[in-house]
Amino acid sequence: AVVMASKSNVPDIINFELDYVTEYNYAMRGLLTINAGQLAVEEGEVRVYFDMRYPVTASGGTVLARMRAAAAPYGLRVWKRHEMRPVYMDKNSRVIRSLLAAYREQTGDMGEPLVVGGGTYARAMKNIVAFGPGRPGRASTEHEADEHLPVEELLRLREIYRAAPSELTRLAESNSFFKERQKNCCENGARPI
C-alpha cells in the first residue's frame, strides 16, 4: 500500500492517479493497477491510501520512485506503507507442469492455467504457488456475499487435490538434488523429509 498526502485538495490526487497509471502502463509494458481505497484527513492533510499491483518485471522501489517523481509537480508527498511483492512462477516450470498434469488428468481441460492478481498465501514463502478452484467457465463468487462452489465442483477438486501431491512427489523423486539430500540424510541416521 502506498500513501499520498496533500495539504491542498483531492482533485490533484485523483488527476495524478489517472495520469500516472496511463504513463506507467505505457512505459513499463506491464499492467499496473491502482485503487484509491481509503480517503482520510489526518494530521492536517488529505491522505489517500492506495492498493497497487505492479508487474513482476518491476520492483517496488522503482514503482515508488516513479510515483514520487510524477507526484512532485502536483505538490503531493508519497510514501510506502507496506509492500507485498508480486508472485510469479513460469507456467513452463516443472512445478506448474506437475500441478497442471494433476488438473488435466481429472478434468480433461487442456487450456492455459489461470492467473489471478489477488493476494494469496503464495506470498508467504518463496517458490510456492496458489493452486485453487478457479476454472474457466465457472462463475467466480470468491469474496462475494454468496461465496460458494457447487457440490460436484468440490468433489472434482477433491480428486484434483488427491492427484497433485502424487505429481509433486514424482517431481521431487526425479530431482537429483532431492535424491542426494535424501541419501546424505539417511546415511547420517536421520529420517528423510
N, C-alpha and C positions, 0 to 999 in steps of 0.2 A: 504494500500500500504506500502511496505517495501522498503527501500533504502539500497543498498550495494555499498560500495566505496572501491577503491583500488588505491594506488599510482603506482602500477606496471602495470598489464595488464589484459585485458578482458578474456583471456582463463582461468585464475584462477576462475573468477566469473562463467563462463559457466560450468567448471568442478564441482565447488561447487554445482551449481544448480542441475545438473544431479545426483550427489552423494546424496545430501540432500533429494531430493524428493523420491528417491528409499528407503533410510533408513527410512524416516519419515513414508511413507505408510506402511512399514513393521512393524515398532514399534507401531504406533498408531492404526492400524487396521481400518483405515478410509482413504478416498481419500482426498489427498491434491493436489490442482492444483496450479501451479505457472507459471506465464507468465512474461518473461523479456520484458516488453512493451516499455521501453524507455531507451536509452543509451545516456549519456551526459558527456561532460567534463566540470566540474565546480570546481572552486577553486583549480585547480591543480590536480584534481582527476578524474578518470573514475568512473562514477556513473551509476548504473543500477537501474531503478525503476521497482519493481515487483508488479504485481497484484496477490494476493494469495487468495485462497478459502480453508479454513480448515474445518475439520469435526465438526459437532455440539457437539461432545463429547470432543472436545479440547477447550482450552482457548487461546485467542490471546497472553497472557503473556507467556504461555507455549510454543507456537509455536515460539515466538520471542527469548525466552531463548535458545531453542534448536538450532535455526538458528545461534545465536551468537556463541554458543559453537562449532557448526560444521564449522563455517566460520573462527574461530580463526587460525587453522593450515594453512589456505591459506593467512593469513595476511589481511583479509577483515574485515571492520567495517560494522555493520548492525544496523539500527535504524528504528523505526516505523514512518512513515509519517502521516498516519491516519488509522483508523480501522472501518470497517463496520462488525459487528458481524453477524454470520450466523443466519438465521431464521429457526425455527423448530416448527412444531405443529404436534403432533401424529396423524396419519391417522385414529385412532380409537377415537379421541376426539369427543365430541358432536358437536362442530362447523364443523369439517370436515365431519362428517356423515350427518349433515344437508345440507351442500353445495352439497355433493355427491347425496343426495336424490333429490335435485332440478335438478341436471345434469342428473341423471339416468332417472328421470321421463320424461324429454324432449328428451333424446337420445336413451334410451333403452340399453345403453352401461353399462355393469356391471363390466367392467375392473377396475384395480387398478388406483388410482389417479396418475397423472404425477407429478414429482418433477423436478424443474429446478434449476440450480446453479447460475443464474444471480442475479444482484442487482435489487430488486423490491421496490415498495412503501411500502411493508410489513415491511421494516426495519425502517420505520418512527415511529412506536409505538409498544408497547408490545401487544401480544395476537391478532395479526391480521395476515391474510394470503392472499397472492395473489390468486385470483380466476379469471383465464383468459382463453383466447380462444384456448390454446393448446389442441389438440385432437390426439389420436392415428390414424395413417394412413393418416394424413393431412400433406402435405409438410410445413415445417416451413420456413417462409420468414421473420421472425422478424429480424430487424436490417440489412436487405439486401437492395440492391439498388431498388428492385421492391417489397417492402413490401406490402402485400395485403391479403385480405380474399375474397373468392367468396361471392356474394350476398346471396346465400342460407345459407352459414355459418353465416353471420351476422344476418340473420333472426332467425336462430336457437339460436344464442347467445342471441338475444333479449328475446326469450322465457325463456331461462335459467336464465337470469338476472331478469326477472319478477318473476320467481318462487323462487329464492334464498332468497329474503327478507322475503317472507312468511314463508319459512322453519326456518329462523333465528328468526323470531318473535315467532313462535310456541316454539322454544327452550327457548327464553327469558321468555315467559309466563309460561313455566313449571318449571322455575328455582325458587326455594324458596327464594333465596337471592333477586332476582329481585322483587318478589311479596312483600316481607317485605319492601323493599326500596320504592316501589310504594305506599304501604299502609301508611307508615310514611310520605312520601312526601305529599300525598293528605290530610292527617289529619291536616297537618300544613298549608293548604291552597295553597300550591304550585302545579304546574301542573306536571304530570308525564313525564318522558323522553320518 
